[in-house]
């Protein structure tokens, strides 16, 4: 999602999104270590998305 789309979400939705992304990151790391992950760039993208969501959550809750 883009930053503008994330800013429109509520704090609860952002927390849910962060939890989903964290679970997805875990799954990708598991696939990486078992040798089944073909596109390792997905890891970087998921980490960046988690960082975006975390930043917006920090802005909402000063």
C-alpha angles and dihedrals in degrees: 000000000000122000093250090055091048092051090058092059123092123246091256092053091048091051090051091048091050091050091050092049092048090053090047090051090052091052092049091049090050090051090048093054093045091050097244099110110097101176108052092178087078089073092059092046093051092048090051091049091051089051091051092051092046092050093051091047089053090051091051095048108044 
